[in-house]
């Protein structure tokens, strides 16, 4: 168990202060349009992923998740991360790629991959630039969760933005919106 001082040092970092003030999820990305491209490090598979590499290949689910540090998970996101991980092979067997993005740094991300036994690609966006380009919002030190489903051509087919009533889209909903349910 972490002491209060250890917990404070883990959470109260630069990223925390940059994302402290609430900003609602206001993504203006329109259905049918392409979304911002990004290139991030996939910590799970030790490679670099570029979103546009999947264009004309397969549908992609981009799942922004909220992890405060490698030891402090959002209580609304942790069950979602675990469900996505459990169903990852089901998604890939259906021809869908899943890219999970967290705002923690690569070292913290490696610990998360190890602790949770992740198979899903966990991409590190510690600068929060991709979170910001998708306008997912932020509160209390971290960007908010959101999910975006892109079709084979890379066009936005579905987006789910955080709300307290519905913090994350279910895996079933994401499959349905991938038009391969």
C-alpha positions in Angstrom: 0.0 0.0 0.0 1.3 3.4 -0.9 1.7 6.1 1.7 0.0 9.4 1.3 3.4 11.1 0.5 4.2 8.4 -2.1 0.8 8.8 -3.7 1.1 12.6 -3.7 4.5 12.4 -5.4 3.1 10.0 -8.0 0.1 12.0 -8.9 1.2 15.6 -8.5 3.5 15.9 -11.5 3.7 18.3 -14.5 1.0 16.4 -16.4 -1.3 16.7 -13.5 -1.0 20.5 -13.3 -1.3 20.9 -17.1 -4.6 19.0 -17.0 -5.9 20.1 -13.6 -8.6 22.6 -14.6 -11.7 20.9 -16.0 -12.2 21.2 -19.7 -15.3 19.4 -21.0 -15.2 16.8 -23.8 -16.2 18.9 -26.8 -14.8 17.0 -29.7 -16.0 18.6 -32.9 -14.6 15.8 -35.1 -17.5 15.1 -37.5 -18.8 11.6 -38.5 -17.6 10.7 -42.0 -14.4 12.8 -41.8 -10.9 11.6 -41.1 -9.5 12.2 -37.7 -6.1 13.7 -36.8 -3.2 11.4 -37.6 -0.8 10.5 -34.8 2.4 8.6 -34.3 3.0 7.2 -30.8 5.1 4.6 -29.1 3.2 1.2 -28.5 4.6 0.2 -25.1 3.0 -3.3 -25.2 4.7 -4.3 -28.5 7.8 -2.1 -28.4 7.1 -0.4 -31.7 5.9 2.9 -33.2 2.3 3.1 -34.4 1.0 5.6 -36.9 -2.7 5.8 -37.2 -2.7 6.4 -41.0 -0.9 3.1 -41.5 -4.2 1.4 -40.9 -6.1 3.4 -43.5 -7.6 1.2 -46.2 -6.5 -1.8 -44.1 -9.1 -2.4 -41.4 -11.4 -0.6 -38.9 -9.6 0.9 -35.9 -11.0 1.6 -32.4 -9.0 4.5 -30.8 -9.7 4.2 -27.0 -8.4 7.1 -24.9 -8.1 5.9 -21.3 -7.5 7.6 -18.0 -4.6 6.3 -16.0 -3.1 8.8 -13.4 0.1 6.9 -12.8 1.3 3.3 -13.1 -0.2 2.7 -9.6 -3.3 4.9 -9.7 -6.1 4.0 -12.2 -9.3 5.8 -12.8 -12.0 3.6 -11.2 -14.3 4.1 -14.2 -11.6 3.2 -16.7 -9.8 0.3 -15.1 -12.7 -2.2 -15.7 -13.0 -0.9 -19.3 -9.2 -1.5 -19.9 -9.6 -5.0 -18.5 -12.6 -5.7 -20.7 -10.8 -4.4 -23.8 -7.8 -6.6 -23.0 -10.0 -9.7 -22.4 -11.7 -9.2 -25.8 -8.7 -8.0 -27.8 -8.3 -11.3 -29.6 -12.0 -11.3 -30.5 -11.6 -7.9 -32.0 -8.5 -8.7 -34.0 -10.1 -12.0 -35.2 -12.9 -9.8 -36.6 -10.4 -7.7 -38.5 -10.5 -4.7 -36.1 -7.5 -3.0 -34.6 -7.7 -1.5 -31.1 -5.3 1.2 -30.1 -5.5 2.3 -26.4 -3.9 5.7 -25.6 -2.9 6.8 -22.1 -1.3 10.1 -21.0 1.4 8.5 -18.8 5.0 8.3 -19.8 6.6 5.2 -21.4 8.2 4.0 -18.1 4.9 4.2 -16.3 3.2 2.6 -19.3 5.6 -0.4 -19.2 4.6 -1.0 -15.5 0.9 -0.9 -16.5 1.4 -3.4 -19.3 3.2 -5.7 -16.8 0.8 -5.2 -13.9 -2.3 -5.8 -16.0 -0.9 -8.4 -18.4 -1.9 -6.3 -21.3 -2.1 -7.7 -24.8 -3.8 -4.6 -26.2 -1.5 -2.0 -27.7 -1.0 0.7 -25.0 0.3 3.9 -26.6 2.0 6.6 -24.6 0.9 10.2 -25.1 2.6 11.9 -22.1 2.5 15.3 -23.8 -1.3 14.9 -24.1 -1.1 16.3 -27.7 -3.2 13.5 -29.2 -5.8 13.8 -26.4 -6.0 17.5 -27.1 -6.2 17.1 -30.9 -9.2 14.8 -30.4 -10.7 17.3 -27.8 -11.6 14.7 -25.3 -11.5 17.1 -22.3 -9.7 16.9 -19.0 -10.2 17.1 -15.3 -8.4 16.6 -12.0 -5.0 16.0 -13.5 -5.6 13.8 -16.5 -7.4 13.8 -19.9 -10.9 12.2 -20.0 -11.6 8.8 -21.6 -13.2 8.6 -25.0 -13.6 6.1 -27.9 -13.5 6.7 -31.6 -14.3 4.1 -34.3 -12.8 4.6 -37.7 -13.9 2.6 -40.7 -11.5 0.9 -43.2 -11.0 4.2 -45.0 -10.0 6.0 -41.8 -13.2 8.0 -41.6 -14.9 8.5 -38.2 -17.9 6.2 -37.9 -18.6 6.7 -34.1 -17.4 8.7 -31.2 -18.2 8.3 -27.5 -17.2 11.1 -25.2 -17.0 10.9 -21.4 -20.0 11.7 -19.2 -20.6 10.5 -15.7 -23.7 8.6 -16.9 -21.7 6.8 -19.6 -17.9 7.1 -19.0 -16.9 4.5 -21.7 -18.6 2.8 -24.6 -19.1 -0.9 -24.1 -17.0 -3.3 -26.2 -20.3 -4.5 -27.8 -21.2 -1.0 -28.8 -17.7 -0.5 -30.3 -18.0 -3.8 -32.2 -21.5 -2.7 -33.5 -20.2 0.6 -34.6 -17.3 -1.1 -36.5 -20.0 -2.6 -38.8 -18.6 -6.0 -38.1 -20.7 -7.1 -35.0 
